[in-house]
Every structure is written in structure tokens, then in C-alpha cells.
Amino acid sequence: MSDGGASARPRSDARRLEARVFGRVQGVGYRAWVIRIASGAGLTGWVANEAGGTVRCVAEGAPADLTDLLAALRRGPASASISNVAAMWSAATGEFDDFSVRMGWHSGD
């Protein structure tokens, strides 16, 4: 369990995945579905709807778990229709304590 939010240090092998998901992904339970998968894998970060109809996901954790999350983002739940997933990888920051839904569009992180 983390003791300090933004001051927490990530595991030495932790990575960060930032993904933007395109297609029919809003109003179909996509964010709740992502939370179940990410939380179940022990990942931290957030997922949010974006103004243009996409969903943005920022997650940190073990590389293998993030790779599995990316594969899941590309599949989506049965109610969604995924046309593309743009992904960017970087070093983890350790800024998250859990995985949550953010309301509205966020340009930062």
C-alpha cells in the first residue's frame, strides 16, 4: 500500500501506459469494464471519457500487466466497438494509489 500519493516511488520495473481508445466506447460501460480489468491486475491510474468521443486510459504497473491491459483495451467489452487504440509507453511516476474513473476530459497527467 502506498503511503504518499505523488511522493510514492514506483517499483523499479514499473512502466506507464497512456492509451486513447477510438470507436463506440462511450455510453457502453467501457470505463467500468476497464476499471475491473486494471484493478484486478493491481494497476494504478485512471480512465476517462474525452470530449471527442474517445476514452483515455493512463495506467502504471508491471510491464506484463500493462501489455495485458492494452490487449484488453483493443478488444473492449461486447457492448463496445473499437476502431483503434493509440498507445504511448514511458517510465512510471508512482503518482497513483489506485485505479479510478475521472469525470470529464483531462489534458494533464
C-alpha positions, -999 to +999 in steps of 0.1 A: +000+000+000+013+034-009+020+060+018+021+092-001+004+096-034+026+118-057+056+112-034+053+074-038+081+057-057+072+033-084+086-002-085+119-003-103+103-023-132+071-003-133+060+013-166+033+038-177+008+032-205-012+061-219-038+050-243-066+067-263-093+044-275-114+052-306-147+038-317-180+033-300-166+035-264-188+060-246-222+051-231-215+013-233-199+006-199-163+008-213-148+028-183-164+004-157-150-025-177-115-010-178-116-004-140-124-041-133-096-053-155-070-028-143-079-031-106-079-069-109-044-067-123-032-044-095-026-015-118-029+022-108-041+051-128-074+063-143-098+061-172-120+090-186-142+099-214-128+126-237-147+154-255-143+139-289-160+106-281-128+087-272-117+072-239-083+079-224-066+055-200-034+061-180-021+031-161+010+022-142+023-011-131+043-042-142+050-043-179+033-077-184+001-065-167+001-033-189+006-054-220-024-074-210-044-042-203-035-029-238-047-061-254-080-058-234-084-022-245-081-033-281-108-060-276-132-040-254-164-053-238-190-069-260-210-036-260-182-016-275-168-014-310-131-005-311-117+010-342-082+020-330-061+023-298-032+047-298-006+038-271+024+055-256+048+040-232+070+058-206+085+054-172+061+051-142+058+081-120+043+064-090+017+092-086-014+070-083-026+050-053-054+031-071-073+029-104-103+052-108-127+069-132-121+105-139-151+126-149-148+147-179-118+154-201-083+158-186-054+172-206-028+165-180-010+136-164 
